[in-house]
Amino acid sequence: MEGLPKIDILESLLENYMFDIDGAIAVAICDRDGFIIASNSKEKTGQESDSVMGAISAFLDIYIDRIKNEFQTQSNFFNITSM
């Protein structure tokens, strides 16, 4: 697919994010259904960690939709979840 960033660029972005954010043990870029596009973790536990992050991201996205509806902020609002 054209227009999508390469995975190495996303992994580099996440690695830099982990370096800059104190206390973060895992980060992920997920779609609205919790599908993990790219992830990085200090623990390097792999698949299990990715599954948990995907589930949390999908769960939180439901609440973000509710917040957008209540505050009428349909645009310029996205989910950044750090664990």
The first five atom37 places (N, CA, C, CB, O) and aatype in JSON, in Angstrom:
{
  "aatype": [12, 6, 7, 10, 14, 11, 9, 3, 9, 10, 6, 15, 10, 10, 6, 2, 18, 12, 13, 3, 9, 3, 7, 0, 9, 0, 19, 0, 9, 4, 3, 1, 3, 7, 13, 9, 9, 0, 15, 2, 15, 11, 6, 11, 16, 7, 5, 6, 15, 3, 15, 19, 12, 7, 0, 9, 15, 0, 13, 10, 3, 9, 18, 9, 3, 1, 9, 11, 2, 6, 13, 5, 16, 5, 15, 2, 13, 13, 2, 9, 16, 15, 12],
  "atom_mask": [
    [1, 1, 1, 1, 1],
    [1, 1, 1, 1, 1],
    [1, 1, 1, 0, 1],
    [1, 1, 1, 1, 1],
    [1, 1, 1, 1, 1],
    [1, 1, 1, 1, 1],
    [1, 1, 1, 1, 1],
    [1, 1, 1, 1, 1],
    [1, 1, 1, 1, 1],
    [1, 1, 1, 1, 1],
    [1, 1, 1, 1, 1],
    [1, 1, 1, 1, 1],
    [1, 1, 1, 1, 1],
    [1, 1, 1, 1, 1],
    [1, 1, 1, 1, 1],
    [1, 1, 1, 1, 1],
    [1, 1, 1, 1, 1],
    [1, 1, 1, 1, 1],
    [1, 1, 1, 1, 1],
    [1, 1, 1, 1, 1],
    [1, 1, 1, 1, 1],
    [1, 1, 1, 1, 1],
    [1, 1, 1, 0, 1],
    [1, 1, 1, 1, 1],
    [1, 1, 1, 1, 1],
    [1, 1, 1, 1, 1],
    [1, 1, 1, 1, 1],
    [1, 1, 1, 1, 1],
    [1, 1, 1, 1, 1],
    [1, 1, 1, 1, 1],
    [1, 1, 1, 1, 1],
    [1, 1, 1, 1, 1],
    [1, 1, 1, 1, 1],
    [1, 1, 1, 0, 1],
    [1, 1, 1, 1, 1],
    [1, 1, 1, 1, 1],
    [1, 1, 1, 1, 1],
    [1, 1, 1, 1, 1],
    [1, 1, 1, 1, 1],
    [1, 1, 1, 1, 1],
    [1, 1, 1, 1, 1],
    [1, 1, 1, 1, 1],
    [1, 1, 1, 1, 1],
    [1, 1, 1, 1, 1],
    [1, 1, 1, 1, 1],
    [1, 1, 1, 0, 1],
    [1, 1, 1, 1, 1],
    [1, 1, 1, 1, 1],
    [1, 1, 1, 1, 1],
    [1, 1, 1, 1, 1],
    [1, 1, 1, 1, 1],
    [1, 1, 1, 1, 1],
    [1, 1, 1, 1, 1],
    [1, 1, 1, 0, 1],
    [1, 1, 1, 1, 1],
    [1, 1, 1, 1, 1],
    [1, 1, 1, 1, 1],
    [1, 1, 1, 1, 1],
    [1, 1, 1, 1, 1],
    [1, 1, 1, 1, 1],
    [1, 1, 1, 1, 1],
    [1, 1, 1, 1, 1],
    [1, 1, 1, 1, 1],
    [1, 1, 1, 1, 1],
    [1, 1, 1, 1, 1],
    [1, 1, 1, 1, 1],
    [1, 1, 1, 1, 1],
    [1, 1, 1, 1, 1],
    [1, 1, 1, 1, 1],
    [1, 1, 1, 1, 1],
    [1, 1, 1, 1, 1],
    [1, 1, 1, 1, 1],
    [1, 1, 1, 1, 1],
    [1, 1, 1, 1, 1],
    [1, 1, 1, 1, 1],
    [1, 1, 1, 1, 1],
    [1, 1, 1, 1, 1],
    [1, 1, 1, 1, 1],
    [1, 1, 1, 1, 1],
    [1, 1, 1, 1, 1],
    [1, 1, 1, 1, 1],
    [1, 1, 1, 1, 1],
    [1, 1, 1, 1, 1]
  ],
  "atom_positions": [
    [[0.84, -1.19, 0.0], [0.0, 0.0, 0.0], [0.88, 1.24, 0.0], [-0.95, 0.0, 1.22], [1.83, 1.35, 0.78]],
    [[0.56, 2.15, -0.85], [1.31, 3.39, -0.89], [0.78, 4.35, 0.16], [1.24, 4.02, -2.27], [-0.39, 4.32, 0.52]],
    [[1.67, 5.21, 0.64], [1.27, 6.22, 1.58], [1.41, 5.8, 3.03], [0.0, 0.0, 0.0], [1.34, 6.65, 3.92]],
    [[1.61, 4.52, 3.3], [1.78, 4.08, 4.67], [3.26, 4.17, 5.05], [1.26, 2.63, 4.85], [4.13, 3.87, 4.23]],
    [[3.54, 4.58, 6.3], [4.94, 4.67, 6.71], [5.57, 3.28, 6.83], [5.06, 5.41, 8.05], [4.88, 2.3, 7.1]],
    [[6.86, 3.22, 6.64], [7.56, 1.96, 6.78], [7.66, 1.6, 8.25], [8.97, 2.04, 6.14], [7.73, 2.48, 9.11]],
    [[7.65, 0.31, 8.54], [7.65, -0.16, 9.93], [8.89, 0.29, 10.68], [7.54, -1.68, 9.97], [8.81, 0.56, 11.88]],
    [[10.05, 0.38, 10.01], [11.26, 0.8, 10.7], [11.17, 2.26, 11.16], [12.48, 0.61, 9.8], [11.75, 2.62, 12.18]],
    [[10.46, 3.09, 10.4], [10.26, 4.48, 10.81], [9.36, 4.54, 12.04], [9.64, 5.31, 9.65], [9.63, 5.29, 12.97]],
    [[8.3, 3.74, 12.05], [7.4, 3.7, 13.21], [8.12, 3.16, 14.45], [6.16, 2.84, 12.91], [7.94, 3.69, 15.55]],
    [[8.92, 2.12, 14.28], [9.66, 1.57, 15.41], [10.67, 2.57, 15.96], [10.37, 0.27, 15.0], [10.86, 2.65, 17.17]],
    [[11.31, 3.32, 15.08], [12.24, 4.37, 15.51], [11.5, 5.47, 16.28], [12.98, 4.96, 14.3], [11.99, 5.96, 17.29]],
    [[10.33, 5.84, 15.79], [9.49, 6.83, 16.46], [9.13, 6.37, 17.87], [8.22, 7.11, 15.65], [9.23, 7.14, 18.83]],
    [[8.71, 5.12, 17.99], [8.33, 4.58, 19.3], [9.53, 4.48, 20.23], [7.68, 3.22, 19.15], [9.41, 4.74, 21.43]],
    [[10.68, 4.1, 19.7], [11.89, 4.01, 20.52], [12.27, 5.39, 21.07], [13.06, 3.43, 19.7], [12.64, 5.51, 22.24]],
    [[12.19, 6.41, 20.23], [12.47, 7.78, 20.69], [11.44, 8.24, 21.71], [12.49, 8.74, 19.5], [11.79, 8.92, 22.68]],
    [[10.19, 7.89, 21.5], [9.12, 8.24, 22.45], [9.4, 7.6, 23.81], [7.74, 7.79, 21.92], [9.27, 8.25, 24.85]],
    [[9.78, 6.32, 23.8], [10.09, 5.62, 25.06], [11.27, 6.29, 25.77], [10.41, 4.13, 24.79], [11.29, 6.37, 27.0]],
    [[12.24, 6.76, 25.02], [13.41, 7.41, 25.59], [13.02, 8.74, 26.24], [14.47, 7.65, 24.5], [13.56, 9.09, 27.29]],
    [[12.09, 9.48, 25.62], [11.71, 10.8, 26.11], [10.71, 10.78, 27.26], [11.15, 11.6, 24.99], [10.69, 11.71, 28.06]],
    [[9.9, 9.75, 27.36], [8.85, 9.7, 28.38], [9.32, 8.85, 29.56], [7.53, 9.13, 27.79], [9.47, 7.63, 29.43]],
    [[9.55, 9.5, 30.69], [9.98, 8.77, 31.89], [8.84, 7.92, 32.42], [10.47, 9.75, 32.97], [7.69, 8.36, 32.47]],
    [[9.14, 6.71, 32.81], [8.16, 5.83, 33.42], [7.36, 4.98, 32.46], [0.0, 0.0, 0.0], [6.66, 4.06, 32.9]],
    [[7.45, 5.24, 31.16], [6.71, 4.42, 30.19], [7.42, 3.07, 30.04], [6.6, 5.14, 28.81], [8.63, 3.02, 29.83]],
    [[6.66, 1.99, 30.15], [7.26, 0.66, 29.98], [6.88, 0.04, 28.65], [6.84, -0.26, 31.12], [7.51, -0.93, 28.21]],
    [[5.84, 0.58, 27.99], [5.44, 0.05, 26.69], [4.62, 1.1, 25.94], [4.62, -1.25, 26.85], [3.87, 1.86, 26.55]],
    [[4.78, 1.14, 24.62], [3.99, 2.02, 23.76], [3.6, 1.25, 22.51], [4.78, 3.32, 23.4], [4.28, 0.31, 22.11]],
    [[2.5, 1.67, 21.9], [2.05, 0.98, 20.69], [1.29, 1.95, 19.81], [1.17, -0.24, 21.04], [0.66, 2.9, 20.29]],
    [[1.34, 1.71, 18.52], [0.49, 2.39, 17.55], [-0.54, 1.36, 17.13], [1.32, 2.97, 16.3], [-0.21, 0.33, 16.54]],
    [[-1.82, 1.65, 17.43], [-2.91, 0.69, 17.2], [-4.0, 1.35, 16.36], [-3.5, 0.18, 18.53], [-4.12, 2.57, 16.32]],
    [[-4.79, 0.51, 15.69], [-5.97, 1.05, 15.03], [-7.11, 1.06, 16.04], [-6.34, 0.21, 13.76], [-6.92, 0.69, 17.2]],
    [[-8.29, 1.47, 15.61], [-9.42, 1.62, 16.53], [-9.93, 0.29, 17.09], [-10.55, 2.32, 15.84], [-10.65, 0.28, 18.09]],
    [[-9.57, -0.82, 16.46], [-10.0, -2.13, 16.94], [-8.95, -2.81, 17.8], [-10.35, -3.01, 15.77], [-9.13, -3.96, 18.2]],
    [[-7.85, -2.13, 18.09], [-6.81, -2.7, 18.92], [-5.74, -3.46, 18.16], [0.0, 0.0, 0.0], [-4.85, -4.06, 18.77]],
    [[-5.8, -3.45, 16.81], [-4.78, -4.11, 16.01], [-3.48, -3.34, 16.13], [-5.21, -4.23, 14.52], [-3.44, -2.14, 15.86]],
    [[-2.41, -4.01, 16.55], [-1.12, -3.36, 16.76], [-0.39, -3.2, 15.43], [-0.25, -4.19, 17.75], [-0.13, -4.17, 14.72]],
    [[-0.07, -1.97, 15.1], [0.67, -1.67, 13.88], [2.17, -1.7, 14.17], [0.26, -0.29, 13.31], [2.95, -2.25, 13.39]],
    [[2.57, -1.11, 15.3], [3.96, -1.13, 15.74], [3.96, -0.98, 17.25], [4.81, 0.02, 15.06], [3.07, -0.36, 17.82]],
    [[4.96, -1.56, 17.91], [5.04, -1.45, 19.37], [6.48, -1.51, 19.82], [4.22, -2.56, 20.04], [7.37, -1.94, 19.09]],
    [[6.69, -1.06, 21.06], [8.01, -1.1, 21.68], [7.78, -1.27, 23.18], [8.85, 0.18, 21.36], [6.87, -0.66, 23.74]],
    [[8.6, -2.07, 23.81], [8.45, -2.34, 25.23], [9.83, -2.47, 25.86], [7.62, -3.61, 25.47], [10.74, -3.03, 25.26]],
    [[9.97, -1.96, 27.08], [11.23, -2.12, 27.8], [11.4, -3.55, 28.27], [11.29, -1.17, 29.0], [12.53, -4.02, 28.45]],
    [[10.29, -4.25, 28.48], [10.35, -5.62, 28.99], [10.61, -6.65, 27.9], [9.07, -5.96, 29.7], [11.07, -7.75, 28.2]],
    [[10.34, -6.31, 26.64], [10.57, -7.21, 25.51], [9.91, -8.57, 25.69], [12.06, -7.39, 25.3], [10.52, -9.6, 25.4]],
    [[8.65, -8.57, 26.18], [7.93, -9.83, 26.39], [7.22, -10.31, 25.13], [6.94, -9.68, 27.51], [6.72, -11.43, 25.1]],
    [[7.16, -9.48, 24.13], [6.64, -9.92, 22.84], [5.14, -9.95, 22.71], [0.0, 0.0, 0.0], [4.46, -8.98, 23.04]],
    [[4.62, -11.06, 22.22], [3.21, -11.21, 21.84], [2.25, -10.92, 22.98], [2.97, -12.6, 21.32], [1.23, -10.27, 22.77]],
    [[2.56, -11.39, 24.18], [1.65, -11.19, 25.32], [1.5, -9.7, 25.63], [2.17, -11.94, 26.56], [0.39, -9.23, 25.86]],
    [[2.6, -8.98, 25.64], [2.56, -7.55, 25.9], [1.77, -6.82, 24.82], [3.98, -6.99, 25.99], [0.99, -5.92, 25.12]],
    [[1.97, -7.21, 23.56], [1.23, -6.59, 22.45], [-0.27, -6.83, 22.58], [1.73, -7.13, 21.11], [-1.06, -5.92, 22.31]],
    [[-0.67, -8.01, 22.99], [-2.09, -8.33, 23.14], [-2.72, -7.45, 24.21], [-2.28, -9.81, 23.5], [-3.84, -6.96, 24.03]],
    [[-2.03, -7.25, 25.31], [-2.55, -6.42, 26.4], [-2.66, -4.97, 25.94], [-1.64, -6.52, 27.65], [-3.67, -4.32, 26.19]],
    [[-1.63, -4.46, 25.27], [-1.67, -3.07, 24.8], [-2.78, -2.86, 23.78], [-0.32, -2.67, 24.19], [-3.45, -1.83, 23.8]],
    [[-2.98, -3.81, 22.88], [-4.05, -3.7, 21.89], [-5.42, -3.67, 22.54], [0.0, 0.0, 0.0], [-6.28, -2.89, 22.14]],
    [[-5.62, -4.53, 23.53], [-6.9, -4.57, 24.23], [-7.16, -3.28, 24.99], [-6.95, -5.77, 25.2], [-8.27, -2.75, 24.96]],
    [[-6.15, -2.76, 25.67], [-6.31, -1.51, 26.41], [-6.61, -0.36, 25.47], [-5.05, -1.21, 27.24], [-7.47, 0.47, 25.75]],
    [[-5.91, -0.31, 24.35], [-6.12, 0.76, 23.38], [-7.55, 0.74, 22.83], [-5.12, 0.64, 22.23], [-8.2, 1.78, 22.73]],
    [[-8.04, -0.44, 22.47], [-9.41, -0.56, 21.95], [-10.42, -0.17, 23.01], [-9.67, -1.99, 21.45], [-11.43, 0.47, 22.71]],
    [[-10.18, -0.57, 24.26], [-11.07, -0.24, 25.37], [-11.12, 1.27, 25.59], [-10.61, -0.96, 26.65], [-12.2, 1.84, 25.76]],
    [[-9.95, 1.92, 25.6], [-9.91, 3.35, 25.82], [-10.52, 4.14, 24.68], [-8.48, 3.8, 26.04], [-11.07, 5.22, 24.89]],
    [[-10.44, 3.61, 23.48], [-10.99, 4.31, 22.32], [-12.5, 4.49, 22.44], [-10.65, 3.56, 21.04], [-13.05, 5.47, 21.94]],
    [[-13.18, 3.56, 23.09], [-14.62, 3.68, 23.33], [-14.9, 4.92, 24.16], [-15.17, 2.41, 24.04], [-15.83, 5.67, 23.87]],
    [[-14.09, 5.15, 25.18], [-14.29, 6.31, 26.04], [-13.9, 7.6, 25.34], [-13.49, 6.15, 27.32], [-14.49, 8.65, 25.6]],
    [[-12.92, 7.54, 24.47], [-12.54, 8.73, 23.71], [-13.7, 9.16, 22.81], [-11.27, 8.46, 22.87], [-13.97, 10.35, 22.68]],
    [[-14.39, 8.2, 22.18], [-15.56, 8.54, 21.37], [-16.63, 9.21, 22.22], [-16.14, 7.28, 20.71], [-17.27, 10.17, 21.78]],
    [[-16.82, 8.73, 23.43], [-17.81, 9.33, 24.32], [-17.41, 10.76, 24.69], [-17.97, 8.48, 25.59], [-18.26, 11.66, 24.72]],
    [[-16.13, 10.98, 24.99], [-15.65, 12.31, 25.32], [-15.84, 13.26, 24.14], [-14.17, 12.27, 25.75], [-16.27, 14.39, 24.31]],
    [[-15.51, 12.79, 22.94], [-15.68, 13.62, 21.74], [-17.13, 14.01, 21.56], [-15.17, 12.88, 20.5], [-17.43, 15.15, 21.2]],
    [[-18.05, 13.07, 21.79], [-19.47, 13.37, 21.63], [-19.96, 14.36, 22.68], [-20.3, 12.09, 21.71], [-20.72, 15.28, 22.36]],
    [[-19.52, 14.2, 23.92], [-19.99, 15.07, 24.99], [-19.44, 16.49, 24.88], [-19.62, 14.49, 26.32], [-20.12, 17.44, 25.24]],
    [[-18.23, 16.63, 24.39], [-17.62, 17.94, 24.28], [-17.67, 18.5, 22.86], [-16.2, 17.89, 24.75], [-17.08, 19.55, 22.59]],
    [[-18.35, 17.81, 21.96], [-18.49, 18.21, 20.57], [-17.13, 18.53, 19.93], [-19.4, 19.43, 20.46], [-16.98, 19.53, 19.23]],
    [[-16.15, 17.68, 20.19], [-14.82, 17.84, 19.6], [-14.55, 16.65, 18.7], [-13.71, 17.98, 20.7], [-13.7, 15.81, 19.01]],
    [[-15.25, 16.57, 17.6], [-15.14, 15.42, 16.71], [-13.8, 15.33, 16.0], [-16.24, 15.46, 15.69], [-13.42, 14.25, 15.54]],
    [[-13.09, 16.43, 15.89], [-11.79, 16.38, 15.21], [-10.69, 16.79, 16.19], [-11.78, 17.31, 13.97], [-10.97, 17.26, 17.29]],
    [[-9.46, 16.6, 15.77], [-8.3, 16.99, 16.56], [-8.23, 16.31, 17.92], [-8.29, 18.48, 16.75], [-7.79, 16.92, 18.89]],
    [[-8.65, 15.07, 17.98], [-8.6, 14.33, 19.24], [-8.21, 12.9, 18.91], [-9.97, 14.38, 20.0], [-8.88, 12.24, 18.12]],
    [[-7.15, 12.41, 19.5], [-6.72, 11.04, 19.24], [-6.18, 10.42, 20.52], [-5.66, 11.0, 18.14], [-5.94, 11.11, 21.51]],
    [[-6.0, 9.14, 20.49], [-5.64, 8.34, 21.65], [-4.13, 8.12, 21.69], [-6.37, 7.0, 21.63], [-3.57, 7.5, 20.79]],
    [[-3.48, 8.63, 22.73], [-2.08, 8.3, 22.99], [-2.07, 7.57, 24.32], [-1.15, 9.59, 23.02], [-2.33, 8.17, 25.36]],
    [[-1.77, 6.3, 24.28], [-1.77, 5.47, 25.49], [-0.36, 5.0, 25.77], [-2.73, 4.27, 25.34], [0.26, 4.35, 24.93]],
    [[0.14, 5.34, 26.94], [1.45, 4.85, 27.38], [1.23, 4.02, 28.63], [2.45, 6.03, 27.65], [0.42, 4.38, 29.49]],
    [[1.95, 2.92, 28.73], [1.82, 2.06, 29.91], [3.11, 2.09, 30.69], [1.46, 0.61, 29.51], [3.22, 1.44, 31.72]]
  ]
}
